[in-house]
């Protein structure tokens, strides 16, 4: 398939595809099998949804209504772009077959607009303003998955993880502010006829138009640097409208510099990068020289080595949210461990620090939704203590509790514990 983000290949029979993916969905739910006919983006989303212990019959929860919703929407940056959305997608939203939806970076729907008849059908699955449609709460769906992978995507019928949503097809694209920070997503939802290249192209173009509008309206802010290094082996840097994908060693250097805005000497960077036994001053200077060429000479100082200008980094955002006591916000801003493939001592220490602080905040909160979201992350998937806390936080009749107890049993066996915890014995 030329575009892996499209649901159907040219000439494919929609009914046949619905049946094939529906059978794969049932196989996945019953045995964990994933046939090759399931797209990679969908298969990974199913795994994340199952990892969050989401019930396949679940309905997205509504956590904002009435005045609280109105106030939140009025203050959201995407409120400024709503007239543009209506101008570009208003015809689709009023044609009696589609809906236009806008969500925030956490998957909360802000606006859902369209023909009243279609809106009434959508209300039955809580596709309404104020509802949470991120993957942890609504499973695989275009806006939630677009946010999870930070890419436009189309989700077709039985590709949805939650069965009540499988009669719908949707296409969504993420939207960023001028610094690269994820703001939310624009989505169009309808029937099977929406599974076309045109619908995906339309939301992509609308998202780009929204970003261009926000950039033109933003005050000039030179030398703003935005770095994404969580959940990826190679960091992405955005500066001055440019996106720069860095190699592994340059990613490590950039993270180390970000962690020390006051600057680092060459010797300090060498220790953080190579460790005590493998200092390579000449190699380090060469790497820093190449990094300066990649970033531009105006962004990297020497003596000491440090970044110039305003710097924003996703792992620092997680720490700032934790300092404010916002464990839920920190978890939403955390797509995964910091440069997980890196074995640089300084990066490994920082990775443990970020994960440890987030884990401690989630455990302290004791919120089942946060615990479920943490255990769905790579860092939390094998966290026996977190799974035990989740099982304790869930009431006996909760659909997720048997799954949590089963995972506790698996981890006890994997860790070669002599006997399962008393919690698991009581659950069984």
C-alpha positions as CSV (number, residue, x, y, z in Angstrom):
1,X,0.0,0.0,0.0
2,X,1.4,3.4,-1.0
3,X,0.1,5.1,2.1
4,X,0.1,3.0,5.3
5,X,-2.2,5.5,7.0
6,X,-5.0,4.8,4.5
7,X,-7.5,2.1,5.5
8,X,-8.3,0.6,2.1
9,X,-6.1,-0.2,-0.9
10,X,-7.4,1.0,-4.3
11,X,-10.1,-1.4,-5.5
12,X,-10.5,-3.2,-2.2
13,X,-14.0,-4.4,-1.4
14,X,-15.1,-2.6,1.8
15,X,-17.5,-5.4,2.9
16,X,-14.7,-8.1,2.5
17,X,-12.3,-5.9,4.4
18,X,-14.8,-5.4,7.2
19,X,-15.2,-9.2,7.5
20,X,-11.4,-9.9,7.4
21,X,-10.5,-7.3,10.0
22,X,-13.5,-8.2,12.2
23,X,-12.3,-11.8,12.3
24,X,-8.8,-10.6,13.2
25,X,-10.3,-8.4,15.9
26,X,-12.1,-11.3,17.5
27,X,-8.9,-13.5,17.3
28,X,-6.9,-10.7,19.0
29,X,-9.4,-10.4,21.8
30,X,-9.7,-14.1,22.4
31,X,-6.1,-15.3,21.9
32,X,-3.9,-12.3,21.3
33,X,-3.3,-13.3,17.7
34,X,-2.6,-10.5,15.1
35,X,-2.9,-11.7,11.5
36,X,-0.7,-9.9,8.9
37,X,-3.8,-8.5,7.2
38,X,-4.1,-6.0,10.1
39,X,-2.3,-2.7,9.4
40,X,0.7,-2.0,11.6
41,X,-0.7,1.2,12.9
42,X,-4.0,-0.6,13.9
43,X,-2.2,-3.6,15.4
44,X,-0.1,-1.3,17.6
45,X,-3.1,0.6,18.6
46,X,-5.0,-2.6,19.5
47,X,-2.0,-3.6,21.7
48,X,-2.1,-0.2,23.5
49,X,-5.8,-0.4,24.0
50,X,-5.6,-3.9,25.4
51,X,-2.7,-2.9,27.5
52,X,-4.9,-0.2,29.1
53,X,-7.3,-3.0,30.0
54,X,-10.0,-1.4,28.0
55,X,-13.3,-3.3,27.8
56,X,-14.1,-3.9,24.1
57,X,-17.7,-2.9,24.9
58,X,-16.7,0.3,26.7
59,X,-18.2,3.7,26.1
60,X,-16.0,6.8,26.2
61,X,-16.4,8.7,29.5
62,X,-17.6,12.2,29.6
63,X,-15.6,14.3,32.1
64,X,-16.5,17.9,31.1
65,X,-20.0,19.3,30.7
66,X,-22.0,22.6,30.8
67,X,-20.1,25.6,32.2
68,X,-16.9,23.7,32.8
69,X,-16.8,22.6,29.2
70,X,-17.7,26.1,27.9
71,X,-14.9,27.6,30.0
72,X,-12.4,25.1,28.9
73,X,-13.2,25.4,25.2
74,X,-13.1,29.2,25.3
75,X,-9.6,29.2,26.7
76,X,-8.2,26.5,24.4
77,X,-5.9,27.6,21.6
78,X,-7.9,25.7,19.0
79,X,-10.9,28.0,19.7
80,X,-9.2,30.6,17.5
81,X,-9.1,28.1,14.6
82,X,-12.8,27.0,14.9
83,X,-14.0,29.4,12.2
84,X,-11.4,28.0,9.8
85,X,-12.5,24.5,10.6
86,X,-16.1,25.4,9.9
87,X,-15.1,27.2,6.7
88,X,-13.1,24.2,5.3
89,X,-15.2,21.3,6.7
90,X,-18.6,22.9,7.2
91,X,-20.1,21.5,4.0
92,X,-19.1,18.0,5.1
93,X,-20.5,18.5,8.6
94,X,-23.9,19.6,7.2
95,X,-24.3,17.0,4.4
96,X,-26.2,14.5,6.6
97,X,-23.5,11.8,6.4
98,X,-20.5,13.2,8.3
99,X,-19.4,14.9,11.5
100,X,-16.6,17.3,12.1
101,X,-14.9,17.0,15.5
102,X,-12.1,18.8,17.2
103,X,-10.3,17.4,20.3
104,X,-7.5,18.5,22.6
105,X,-4.1,16.9,23.1
106,X,-5.6,14.5,25.7
107,X,-8.3,13.2,23.3
108,X,-11.1,15.2,24.9
109,X,-13.7,16.3,22.3
110,X,-14.1,20.0,22.3
111,X,-16.6,20.5,19.4
112,X,-18.6,17.9,17.5
113,X,-20.7,19.4,14.6
114,X,-22.9,18.0,11.9
115,X,-26.4,17.1,10.8
116,X,-28.7,16.7,13.8
117,X,-29.6,13.1,12.7
118,X,-26.0,12.1,12.6
119,X,-25.3,13.8,15.9
120,X,-28.0,11.8,17.5
121,X,-26.5,8.5,16.3
122,X,-23.1,9.6,17.5
123,X,-24.4,10.5,21.0
124,X,-25.2,6.8,21.5
125,X,-21.5,6.1,21.7
126,X,-20.7,9.3,23.6
127,X,-19.1,11.0,20.6
128,X,-20.0,14.3,22.2
129,X,-18.2,17.4,23.5
130,X,-16.5,16.7,26.8
131,X,-15.9,13.0,26.2
132,X,-12.5,11.3,26.3
133,X,-11.6,9.7,23.0
134,X,-7.9,9.0,23.6
135,X,-7.0,5.3,23.1
136,X,-6.9,4.5,26.9
137,X,-10.6,5.5,27.2
138,X,-12.1,4.8,23.7
139,X,-9.6,2.4,22.1
140,X,-8.4,2.6,18.5
141,X,-10.1,5.5,16.7
142,X,-8.9,8.2,14.3
143,X,-8.5,11.2,16.7
144,X,-7.2,9.1,19.6
145,X,-4.7,7.2,17.4
146,X,-3.6,10.3,15.5
147,X,-2.7,11.8,18.9
148,X,-0.9,8.6,20.0
149,X,1.3,8.4,16.9
150,X,1.4,12.1,16.1
151,X,0.4,11.5,12.5
152,X,-2.7,11.7,10.4
153,X,-4.6,8.4,10.1
154,X,-7.7,6.8,8.9
155,X,-9.5,4.1,10.9
156,X,-12.1,2.0,9.1
157,X,-15.1,0.1,10.6
158,X,-13.8,-3.0,12.4
159,X,-10.4,-1.5,12.9
160,X,-11.9,0.2,15.9
161,X,-11.0,-1.6,19.1
162,X,-14.3,-0.9,20.8
163,X,-17.2,-2.8,19.2
164,X,-19.9,-0.1,19.5
165,X,-17.8,2.2,17.3
166,X,-17.2,-0.3,14.5
167,X,-20.1,1.0,12.3
168,X,-18.2,4.2,11.9
169,X,-15.1,5.3,9.8
170,X,-13.0,8.3,10.6
171,X,-10.0,10.3,9.5
172,X,-8.0,12.6,11.7
173,X,-4.8,14.7,11.7
174,X,-2.9,16.2,14.7
175,X,-2.4,19.9,15.1
176,X,0.6,21.6,16.6
177,X,1.3,25.2,17.8
178,X,4.2,27.2,16.3
179,X,6.7,25.6,18.8
180,X,5.7,22.1,17.8
181,X,3.6,21.4,20.9
182,X,0.7,19.1,20.2
183,X,-2.6,20.9,20.6
184,X,-5.2,18.4,19.5
185,X,-6.6,16.9,16.3
186,X,-9.2,17.6,13.6
187,X,-11.5,14.7,12.6
188,X,-14.2,13.8,10.2
189,X,-16.4,10.8,11.0
190,X,-19.0,9.0,8.9
191,X,-19.8,5.7,7.3
192,X,-17.8,3.3,5.3
193,X,-17.8,5.6,2.3
194,X,-15.3,7.8,4.2
195,X,-12.5,5.3,3.6
196,X,-11.0,7.2,0.7
197,X,-7.7,9.0,0.0
198,X,-9.6,12.2,-0.3
199,X,-10.9,12.2,3.3
200,X,-7.4,11.7,4.7
201,X,-6.0,14.3,2.4
202,X,-8.7,16.7,3.5
203,X,-8.0,16.5,7.3
204,X,-4.3,16.7,6.6
205,X,-4.7,19.9,4.6
206,X,-7.1,21.3,7.3
207,X,-4.6,20.6,10.0
208,X,-1.8,22.3,8.0
209,X,-4.0,25.3,7.4
210,X,-4.7,25.5,11.1
211,X,-1.0,25.4,12.0
212,X,-0.3,28.1,9.4
213,X,-3.0,30.3,10.8
214,X,-1.7,29.8,14.4
215,X,1.9,30.6,13.2
216,X,0.8,33.7,11.4
217,X,-1.1,34.9,14.5
218,X,1.7,34.1,16.9
219,X,4.0,36.9,18.1
220,X,7.5,36.6,16.8
221,X,9.6,34.5,19.1
222,X,13.1,33.9,17.7
223,X,15.3,30.9,18.6
224,X,12.4,28.8,20.1
225,X,13.6,25.2,20.2
226,X,11.2,22.3,20.8
227,X,12.6,18.8,21.3
228,X,10.7,15.5,21.4
229,X,12.8,12.7,22.9
230,X,10.3,10.6,24.9
231,X,9.2,7.2,23.4
232,X,11.6,7.4,20.5
233,X,15.2,6.3,19.9
234,X,16.1,9.4,17.9
235,X,15.1,12.9,19.0
236,X,13.2,15.3,16.8
237,X,14.0,19.0,17.0
238,X,11.9,21.8,15.7
239,X,13.2,25.3,15.3
240,X,12.3,28.2,13.1
241,X,9.8,26.1,11.2
242,X,12.3,23.3,10.5
243,X,12.0,19.7,11.7
244,X,15.4,18.0,12.3
245,X,15.6,14.3,12.9
246,X,18.8,13.6,14.8
247,X,20.9,10.5,14.8
248,X,21.3,8.5,18.0
249,X,24.5,10.0,19.3
250,X,23.4,13.6,18.5
251,X,20.1,12.8,20.2
252,X,22.0,11.8,23.4
253,X,24.1,15.0,23.3
254,X,21.1,17.2,22.8
255,X,19.2,15.6,25.7
256,X,22.3,16.0,28.0
257,X,22.6,19.6,27.0
258,X,18.9,20.1,27.7
259,X,19.2,18.6,31.1
260,X,22.0,21.1,31.9
261,X,20.9,24.5,30.5
262,X,23.7,26.1,32.5
263,X,26.2,24.3,30.2
264,X,28.6,21.4,30.3
265,X,32.3,21.1,29.8
266,X,33.7,18.6,27.3
267,X,34.9,16.4,30.1
268,X,31.5,16.4,31.7
269,X,29.7,15.6,28.5
270,X,32.2,12.8,27.8
271,X,31.5,11.2,31.1
272,X,27.8,11.4,30.6
273,X,28.1,10.1,27.1
274,X,30.7,7.4,27.3
275,X,31.3,6.7,31.0
276,X,34.5,6.6,33.1
277,X,36.3,4.0,31.1
278,X,35.8,5.2,27.6
279,X,36.5,8.9,27.4
280,X,37.2,10.0,23.8
281,X,37.8,13.7,23.6
282,X,38.6,13.8,19.9
283,X,35.5,11.8,19.0
284,X,33.3,14.0,21.3
285,X,34.6,17.2,19.7
286,X,33.9,15.8,16.3
287,X,30.3,14.8,17.4
288,X,29.7,18.2,18.8
289,X,31.0,19.8,15.6
290,X,28.6,17.8,13.5
291,X,25.7,18.6,16.0
292,X,26.5,22.3,15.6
293,X,26.2,21.9,11.8
294,X,22.9,20.1,12.2
295,X,21.4,22.6,14.6
296,X,23.0,25.7,13.1
297,X,25.9,27.6,14.6
298,X,23.6,30.1,16.3
299,X,22.0,27.5,18.5
300,X,25.0,25.9,20.2
301,X,27.6,27.7,22.3
302,X,30.9,26.3,23.5
303,X,33.0,26.8,26.6
304,X,30.8,25.6,28.1
305,X,28.7,23.7,25.6
306,X,25.0,24.9,25.9
307,X,22.0,25.6,23.9
308,X,21.0,29.2,23.1
309,X,17.5,30.6,23.1
310,X,14.3,29.3,24.6
311,X,14.2,25.5,24.8
312,X,11.2,23.3,25.3
313,X,11.6,19.5,25.7
314,X,8.9,16.9,26.3
315,X,10.7,15.2,29.2
316,X,11.1,18.5,30.9
317,X,7.4,19.2,30.4
318,X,6.6,16.0,32.2
319,X,8.8,17.1,35.2
320,X,7.2,20.5,35.3
321,X,3.7,19.0,35.4
322,X,4.7,16.6,38.2
323,X,6.1,19.6,40.2
324,X,2.7,21.2,39.9
325,X,1.1,18.0,41.2
326,X,-0.6,17.2,37.9
327,X,0.1,13.5,37.6
328,X,-2.7,13.0,35.0
329,X,-1.3,15.8,32.8
330,X,2.3,14.4,33.1
331,X,1.1,10.9,32.1
332,X,-0.7,12.4,29.1
333,X,2.5,14.2,28.1
334,X,4.5,10.9,28.4
335,X,4.5,8.8,25.2
336,X,7.3,6.5,26.6
337,X,10.8,6.3,28.1
338,X,13.5,8.8,27.2
339,X,15.6,7.6,24.2
340,X,14.9,4.0,25.2
341,X,17.7,2.5,23.1
342,X,20.4,4.7,24.6
343,X,23.0,3.2,27.0
344,X,24.8,6.6,27.6
345,X,25.2,6.8,31.4
346,X,23.8,10.3,31.6
347,X,20.8,9.5,29.5
348,X,20.1,6.3,31.4
349,X,20.2,8.2,34.7
350,X,17.8,10.8,33.4
351,X,15.5,8.2,31.9
352,X,15.3,6.4,35.3
353,X,14.6,9.7,37.0
354,X,11.8,10.7,34.7
355,X,10.2,7.2,34.8
356,X,10.7,6.9,38.6
357,X,9.1,10.3,39.3
358,X,6.1,9.6,37.1
359,X,5.6,6.2,38.5
360,X,5.8,7.5,42.1
361,X,3.2,10.1,41.3
362,X,0.8,7.6,39.7
363,X,1.1,5.2,42.6
364,X,0.6,8.0,45.1
365,X,-2.6,9.1,43.3
366,X,-4.1,5.6,43.4
367,X,-6.4,6.5,40.6
368,X,-7.5,3.4,38.6
369,X,-7.5,5.4,35.3
370,X,-3.9,6.6,35.9
371,X,-2.7,3.2,37.0
372,X,-4.2,1.6,33.9
373,X,-2.6,4.2,31.7
374,X,0.8,3.7,33.4
375,X,0.6,-0.1,33.0
376,X,-0.1,0.5,29.3
377,X,3.3,2.2,28.8
378,X,6.5,0.3,28.1
379,X,7.9,1.4,31.5
380,X,4.8,0.2,33.3
381,X,3.9,-3.0,31.4
382,X,6.0,-5.2,33.7
383,X,5.6,-3.1,36.9
384,X,4.2,-5.7,39.3
385,X,3.6,-3.1,42.1
386,X,1.5,-0.9,39.7
387,X,-0.6,-3.9,38.6
388,X,-1.2,-4.8,42.2
389,X,-2.2,-1.2,43.0
390,X,-4.5,-1.2,40.0
391,X,-6.2,-4.5,41.1
392,X,-6.7,-3.0,44.6
393,X,-8.1,0.3,43.2
394,X,-10.7,-1.5,41.0
395,X,-14.0,-2.7,42.6
396,X,-14.6,-6.5,42.5
397,X,-17.0,-6.3,39.6
398,X,-14.9,-4.0,37.3
399,X,-14.3,-5.5,33.9
400,X,-10.6,-4.6,34.1
401,X,-9.9,-6.4,37.4
402,X,-9.7,-10.0,36.2
403,X,-7.2,-8.8,33.5
404,X,-5.1,-7.0,36.1
405,X,-5.1,-10.2,38.3
406,X,-4.1,-12.3,35.4
407,X,-1.2,-10.0,34.6
408,X,-0.1,-10.1,38.3
409,X,0.0,-13.9,37.9
410,X,2.0,-13.7,34.8
411,X,4.5,-11.3,36.3
412,X,4.8,-13.5,39.5
413,X,5.7,-16.4,37.3
414,X,8.1,-14.4,35.1
415,X,9.9,-13.1,38.2
416,X,10.0,-16.6,39.6
417,X,8.2,-15.7,42.8
418,X,7.5,-18.7,45.0
419,X,3.8,-17.9,45.3
420,X,1.5,-15.2,44.0
421,X,0.4,-12.3,46.1
422,X,-2.4,-12.7,48.6
423,X,-4.3,-10.1,46.5
424,X,-4.2,-12.5,43.5
425,X,-5.3,-15.5,45.6
426,X,-8.3,-13.5,46.9
427,X,-9.2,-12.5,43.4
428,X,-9.2,-16.0,42.2
